[in-house]
């Protein structure tokens, strides 16, 4: 199964990936360095998710193929990686 297009942002503590399917992965890299516990739907970190979504929206200016629109994501900035396999 191919991996859908995605945009992502990473800080020292957090990593957020938003896929073309609108699925999200959010990891606390300090507490979960192996990225096993997806916190994207965890209400306790909703503020972190919104902040990182805003950064993805601002930084993923040129969208990968099949990404369509990031219209449902927030607005602000760290390292962004885009890709498609």
Secondary structure, 3 states (H helix, E strand, C coil): CCCCCEEEEECCCEEEEEECCCCEEEEECCCCCCCCCCCCCCHHHHHHHHHHHHHHHHHCCCCCCCCCCCCCCCCCCCEEEEECC
